[in-house]
Amino acid sequence: MTQLLYLSSSPRGSASYSNKIAARVLDALREAHPGASVIERDLSREPLQHLNEDFTAALATPEEHRSPAQKMWIAKADALIDELFAADIVVIGVAMINFSIPSTLKTWIDHISRAGRTFRYNSEGKPQGLLNGKRVIVVHAKGGVYSEEQSRPFDFVTPYLRHVLGFLGMQDVQVIDVEGTVLGEEAVAKALHRGNECAHAVVAQFENAA
Ligand SMILES: Cc1cc2nc3c(=O)[nH]c(=O)nc-3n(C[C@H](O)[C@H](O)[C@H](O)COP(=O)(O)O)c2cc1C
């Protein structure tokens, strides 16, 4: 049975366009994988705790010497890592916030990026991602337009996500852009229309390649 993991991160709740288009992606995936099980994790409504000294110290402390607080941190992060390993397809809804990803999504990345579990360094000291064989669909909503040459360098969302996901072994990443969402009704209608079309096209492309 196909396992889907859906992470949403927009702080705008029901007004979110990334959530709207991600819902279309999930519909298309459910259609292509009848009976698929979906785990939804709303990182904005139920945010994870920012990393602190207990967590960073726990990473450097052998299990048997960890304090109760350190054990709690590692258990939480381990559960998130297990959930990610179990997923065949990961859908990430992301809102551009101050040119980058929401801090809630960054905190999830901070929890699941762990040397020895989700990446390691090989004998030549090169990093090797361990989360292999997954397909990832990112739905990225942003107020401005970043598909043009002049503004593209200021989109730090897509390059960062591609880099960190690839570093962890997730190379098969498709990005659906929903852009210009603060530029008025017409721009929003256009962005949503394009986003809906892309949702179906991206899933169809994935299924053909599988
Ligand atoms: C606090 C805040 C910061 C934002 N920063 C940016 C930004 O740097 N660049 C941009 O193009 N849009 C920015 N926006 C607009 C959002 O990217 C836009 O509303 C987008 O649709 C958010 O995704 P969502 O619809 O899934 O919530 C910002 C919005 C908020 C609320």
The ligand as an SDF file (V2000), in Angstrom:
LIG
                    3D

 31 33  0  0  0  0  0  0  0  0999 V2000
    4.7200   37.2990    7.1590 C   0  0  0  0  0  0  0  0  0  0  0  0
    4.6740   37.1820    5.6600 C   0  0  0  0  0  0  0  0  0  0  0  0
    5.8340   37.3460    4.9330 C   0  0  0  0  0  0  0  0  0  0  0  0
    5.8140   37.2350    3.5480 C   0  0  0  0  0  0  0  0  0  0  0  0
    6.9760   37.3790    2.8330 N   0  0  0  0  0  0  0  0  0  0  0  0
    6.9360   37.3140    1.4860 C   0  0  0  0  0  0  0  0  0  0  0  0
    8.1270   37.4660    0.7140 C   0  0  0  0  0  0  0  0  0  0  0  0
    9.2220   37.6370    1.2150 O   0  0  0  0  0  0  0  0  0  0  0  0
    8.0170   37.3910   -0.6210 N   0  0  0  0  0  0  0  0  0  0  0  0
    6.8330   37.1730   -1.2680 C   0  0  0  0  0  0  0  0  0  0  0  0
    6.8060   37.1080   -2.4900 O   0  0  0  0  0  0  0  0  0  0  0  0
    5.6890   37.0060   -0.5650 N   0  0  0  0  0  0  0  0  0  0  0  0
    5.7280   37.0620    0.7850 C   0  0  0  0  0  0  0  0  0  0  0  0
    4.5800   36.8990    1.5130 N   0  0  0  0  0  0  0  0  0  0  0  0
    3.3300   36.5840    0.7970 C   0  0  0  0  0  0  0  0  0  0  0  0
    3.1060   35.0690    0.7940 C   0  0  0  0  0  0  0  0  0  0  0  0
    4.2130   34.3970    0.2260 O   0  0  0  0  0  0  0  0  0  0  0  0
    1.8500   34.7500    0.0180 C   0  0  0  0  0  0  0  0  0  0  0  0
    0.7350   35.2390    0.7550 O   0  0  0  0  0  0  0  0  0  0  0  0
    1.6870   33.2710   -0.2570 C   0  0  0  0  0  0  0  0  0  0  0  0
    0.4690   33.0530   -0.9340 O   0  0  0  0  0  0  0  0  0  0  0  0
    1.7680   32.4790    1.0330 C   0  0  0  0  0  0  0  0  0  0  0  0
    1.4810   31.1180    0.8090 O   0  0  0  0  0  0  0  0  0  0  0  0
    0.0680   30.5310    1.2510 P   0  0  0  0  0  0  0  0  0  0  0  0
   -0.9550   31.1660    0.3250 O   0  0  0  0  0  0  0  0  0  0  0  0
    0.1810   29.0790    1.0690 O   0  0  0  0  0  0  0  0  0  0  0  0
   -0.1510   30.9510    2.6630 O   0  0  0  0  0  0  0  0  0  0  0  0
    4.6000   36.9670    2.8800 C   0  0  0  0  0  0  0  0  0  0  0  0
    3.4310   36.7670    3.6390 C   0  0  0  0  0  0  0  0  0  0  0  0
    3.4670   36.8500    5.0100 C   0  0  0  0  0  0  0  0  0  0  0  0
    2.2000   36.6150    5.7930 C   0  0  0  0  0  0  0  0  0  0  0  0
  1  2  1  0
  2  3  1  0
  2 30  2  0
  3  4  2  0
  4  5  1  0
  4 28  1  0
  5  6  2  0
  6  7  1  0
  6 13  1  0
  7  8  2  0
  7  9  1  0
  9 10  1  0
 10 11  2  0
 10 12  1  0
 12 13  2  0
 13 14  1  0
 14 15  1  0
 14 28  1  0
 15 16  1  0
 16 17  1  0
 16 18  1  0
 18 19  1  0
 18 20  1  0
 20 21  1  0
 20 22  1  0
 22 23  1  0
 23 24  1  0
 24 25  2  0
 24 26  1  0
 24 27  1  0
 28 29  2  0
 29 30  1  0
 30 31  1  0
M  END
$$$$
